[in-house]
Amino acid sequence: MEMANRSYDVVIVGGGMVGATLACALGDTALRVAVIDPVAAPTEWADEAFDIRVSAITRATERVFANLGAWEGMVTRRVAPYREMRVWDATGSGSIHFDAAEVGEPDLGHIIENRVILAALLERMAQFDNIELICPAEPGVLEVNTGSARLTLKDRRTLEARLVVGADGSASWVRDRVGIPVRGWRYDQTAVVCTVKTSRHHQDTAWQRFMPTGPLAFLPLPEGYSSIVWSTTPEKAEALVAMESGRFLDELQHAFGEPLGRMESVGPRGAFPLSLQHAERYVEQRIALVGNAAHTVHPLAGQGLNLGVLDAAALAEVVLTAETERRDIGALKTLRRYERWRKGDNVAMLAAMDGFKRLFSNDVAPLAWGRNLGLRVTDHLSPVKRFFMRRALGVTGDLPRLARA
């Protein structure tokens, strides 16, 4: 059979946004790279339709995409910068306002539909001669030996590689096959996502209201539309998805209030259960995990994809440095550098988001009083606000080269 028993340097299981980012980061090198994915991603769609899944892209992630040559493809399709962020607590008067001008930046980030990100990355990936996309294809058996790993697909094609990367999401097949345990828990929340049109323009601002059942975010899209992420109880989420559009808009209006005027229309809705998950290890001999295969975070700050992109950029840098220095790119000693580089930052972000979730998603009176006071005080402390904004932009810390200007 064609392509049977093919040999590569790196095989990436999962051709989503993080897997495609990693592949592009290894593009135009001497490494032979294969990306396997079970489903071909759409590259064309109706202009008037928005993807219900969007991501908030930090400056660091924007730089990665730009340095890979994929950012232009996203801008050509559709992106929405946000220059301000307004956050307030539904149980009191606490609020905070962030403005990109305070840190001398043109914006705080971009809201981009997931399919736009993936289409641009796949378009760029196709331009590299050393990358092969094998799709549709599903992994069947993984055998790890001292000198190589062998991945047998369900159609019996066999791929040999020095390194196999699991970029296959929170239910990672690669992680399970090599027996890496995960720790975490399900939250008592489900995120309802959809696109809405309001009577007032969103003003290139991300809006977020914290309620006892979870945060409700309005994220700016082009043409005055907003993508909403409404984290609420699983029972409430099920009802919100099932109800007719008019009633849903009434519920949304009641929950969010009047900052953007009337809720005028809503597109298709989806719901996704929320959880925290973290792999005990990111690497084994010949194996590395990136993105949601290694960690899953609460979406209240929109950091999930950004963490995964930095994983991909860091792993690519470690692999390419090892190759240049004629070291084994799949050796555990090599891969542990990637794990040490990324694990600390990821743990810190998971802990912070879990803490915010627990602090704001409740109606305990002392906590409500404390968080409202904290929001009010922080809003008047410019140095603290600037610190938070720089952290949110992703321009601090030990960044991979691809994430630097």
N, C-alpha and C positions, 0 to 999 in steps of 0.2 A: 504494500500500500504506500502511496506517495506520502512523504514526510515521516515515515516510520523510522524509529531509531535515530532521530536527529540530535545533534550535539550543540549545546549553547553554553555560554558563560553564565547567564542569568535568565531564569524563568520566573516571570511574575504571574502569580495566580490572582486574577482579578483585574479587569480592564476599566474599572471605574475611575473617578477623578484622581484618587491618590495613586492607584496603579499606573494610570496614564502619565501622571506627573513624574513618577519615578522613571518610567520608560524614556520620556523625553529628556530627563536629566542624564541618562546614559546614552543618549543619541549622539551620532557623529563621533563615536569613539571606536576603538578596536574591539570592544566587547560585542559578542553576538547575544542579542536579547530577544526572548520570546515572551509575548503577553497572551495569556489564554483567558477567554471569557465566554460564558454560556450564551449570551444574548447580544446581538448587534445593536448598538445604541443608535437612536434616530439622529440624523444630521440635518433634517429639514422638517419644518412644521408651519402651520398657519401663523402669519405675523400677528394676528389679533389675539391669539391664544397664548396665555402665560403658563409656564410650568408651575405646578403647585408647590414644588420643592425649590427653595432658594437657599443661597449661602451668603453670609456676611463676610466679605473678603477684606482682610487687614492689609496694611501697606506692605508688610513682609511677604505675604502671599502674592500680592500684586507684583512685587519685584521678582519673585520666583517665576511667575508666569511670563513676565516681560523678558527676563533673561533667557527663558526657554524659547522665546519667539511665539508664544501662544496668546499673549495679552491682546495683540492687535486683532486676532480673530474673535475674541470676546467683545471688544469694543465695537467691531464692525457689526456684530449681531445685535447685542443689546445689554447694556450695563446701566446702573443707576448709582451715582455717588450720593453719599449722605454726609452733610456738612455739620449737622448738629444732632444731638441726642437729648431727649427729654424723658426723664424717669420720675414717676411719682407713686406714692403709696395710697391705695384705695381706702385704707383704714384711718388716715389722718392727713395732716397738712404737709408732710415731708415730701420734698422734691429736689431734683438736681438737674442742672442743665450743662451740657458739654458743647463747646463750640470749637471747631477746628482752628479758627483764627487765633485762639488762645495759645496754641502751640506752633503757630506759623505754618500750618499745613493747609492745602487746598480743600481737603476733605478728611473725614475720619475713616473712610473705607468705601466699599462698593457693595451693593446688593445685586447679585447675579443669579439668574436661574441656573439650576444644576445642569440642565441639558445644554445650555449655552457654554458653560465651562467645559463639559465633557466633549462637545462637538469640536471646540477649538483645539483642545488637547489632542484628540484623535486625528484631526486634520494635520496638526504639526507632527505627530508621531509618524504619520504615513510618509513624511518627507525624509525620514532617516533610513538609509539603506541597511543599517545594521539592526533594525528592529523588525520583527515579524509578528503580526497580529494573527493569532489562531482562533478563529471564531466562526461558528459556534463550536465550543469544545468544553467538556467538563472533566475535571480530574477524577481518576478512579483509584489509583494505588500510588503511594509515595514510599520509596525506599531510600534511606540515607546511609551511605557508606563513608568510609574514611576519606576517600578521594573525590567523591562525587555524590550527587543525588539523582535518582531516577524517578521520573514522574510518568506513569502510564495513564493515558486518558481513557475514558469509557469506551471510545471506539478502537482501543488497543494501540493507538499510536504511542510511541515511547519517546520521551524527551530526557536527555542527559544534561545535567548542568552542574556547575561548580557552586551555584547558589540558587536556592528557591526562596522566593519572597511571597509571603501571604499578605495580599492586599485585598482580601476577599470578605471584608466586612465583619460585623460583630459576631456572626455565627460562623467564623472562619473555619473552613475545611482544613486548611494547612495547620492551623493551631491545634485543632483536635487530633489530627493524624500524628503529630509529633508529641502529643500528650502534655502541652503546656497548660497548667491550670489557670483559671480566671477567678478573680474575686469581684464581688459587687452585689448589687441588689436592684430590684425593680422599684421604681418610684410609684406612688399612688396617683400618678398623673399620666394623661395621654395628651399629645399635642394634636390639635385640630389645625389644619393648614388649608389656605385657599387664597384667592385674589379678590379684592373688593375695590369698588370705586366709591369715593366720598365726594360730597358737594364742595368741600374745600380742598385745595391742593395740599399735599403733604409737606411742602416747603423744604424738600430735600432733607427731611428730618426723620430719624428713627424714634418712634414713640413707644414707651413701654410702661404699662400700668401693672403694679403688683397687687394681686388680690389674694385673699386667704387660700383659695383653691389653686393658685398658680398665676404666673405672669401672662399678660396679653400684650403682644408686640405688634405694632404696625411698621412694616419695613418698606421704604419708598421704592417704587418701580417707575419706569418711564411712563410718560403721558398721564401722570397724576394718579396712577393705580398704586395700590399698596398690597403687599403680601402680608398676611397675618399668621402668627403662630400663637395659638391660644392653648396654653397648658391648663388643663382642668382635670376633674376626676374622671375615671374611665366611664362611669355611668353618664355623666353630663356630656362627655365627648361623643358617646354613641348616640345620644339624643340629638346633639347639634348636627351631626353628619346626616341623620335621618330626616330631620324636619325640613319642611318646604322653605324656599328661599326667603319669602317675606317674613316668616316668623324668625328665621335665623338672623336676618338683618335687624329685627327688633331686639333679639337677645344680645346681639353684638353691640347695638347702640346703647342698651342699658348697661352693659359691662364696661364699655369704653368711655362713654360720655360724649361731649360735644367738641373736643379739640379740633376735629376735622369735619365738623358739620354733620350732615345727614349721611347715613349709609344708603347708597343708591342702588348698587348691584353687587352680586356675588357670583363667582365662577364655581367650578366643581370643587368639592371638599374631600379631604382625606384625613385619616387619623393614624397616629403612630405612637405606640406605648413608649414611655421614657424609662431609661435605666442608667445606672452607672456600672461600668465594667472595666476591669484592668487586668491585663495578663501579668502573671508573676514574673515571667521572663519575656523579653522581646526576641531573644536569639537562642539558637541551638547550633550545633555543628551543621553547616550548610543551609541553615534556615534563618530567616529574619521576618519579623512582623512589622507592618506599618499601618497607620490609620486606625480605623475601627477594629481591625483584627487585634490590635494591641490595647486600645482604650476607647471607651464610649463615655461621653460627657453630656450633662444636661444642657439643652440648647438655649438657656436663658441669656447667655452672652454671645451666642453664635460662634463659638470657638472650635467646634468639632472638626470641620474641614481644615481650618488653619493649622491645627496641631498635626493633622495627617500630612499636609503639604510640607511642613517643616521636617517631619519624619523622613519623607521621601528625599528631600534635598540633603539632609544630613547623611542618610544611608548612601546616596549616590556619591557624596563627597568622600566618605570612608572607603567605599569600594574602588573609586577611581584613584585615590591616593595609594591604596594597597597595590593596585595593578601597576601603577607607575613605579612603585618601589619593589616590584616583583615579589610581592607577598601574596599568599593564598587568599583570594577574596571571600572564600566561604569558610575559612578557618574560624573557630570559635574565638580565638584571640583577636582576630581582626574585627569580628562582628561585635564583640563586647565594647569596643570603642563607641560604636553607634548607640548601643544600649545605655552606656554611661552618659552619653551626650544628651539623649532625649528623655530618658526616664524621669529624671528629677524635675524638669520643667513640666512634663505631662502630669506627674503626681501632684505638683503644686496647683496646676489649673483644675484638675479633677476635684481636689479638696476645696478649692475656693468656690467652684460652682456648686458643689454639694452644700457647702456652708451657706451660700446665698439662698439656695433653694429652701433650706430648712429655716433660715431666718425670716424670709419674706412670705413663704407659703404657709402661714398659720395666722390665727386670730388671738393668740395668747396676749393678754393686755400688756404685761411688762415688756415683752419683746416688741410689740407694736409701738409702744411709746419710745423705746430705745432706738429702733430703726428709723422712725420718723425724725427723731432728734439728730441722729447720725446723718441722715440725708440733708437736713437743713444746715447743720454745721459745716459739712463737707462742701456744700454748694458755695459757702463763703470763704473757703480756704483755697485760694488760687494755686499755690504750690502743690497741694494734695491732688487737686483736680488735674493739673498738668501731668503729674506722675501717673494717674490712672489712665489718662488719654494716651500717653506714650506707651504704656503697657498694652493698651487695647490696640494701638496701631501696630504692635509687634516689632518695634524698632529698637528694643533694648535686649540685653542678654547676649548669650553666645550664639549668634546666628550663623547658619551655613552661608557659604559664599554666595550661593544663588539668591539668598534673601537680603543681601546687602545692596545698597544703591550702586 
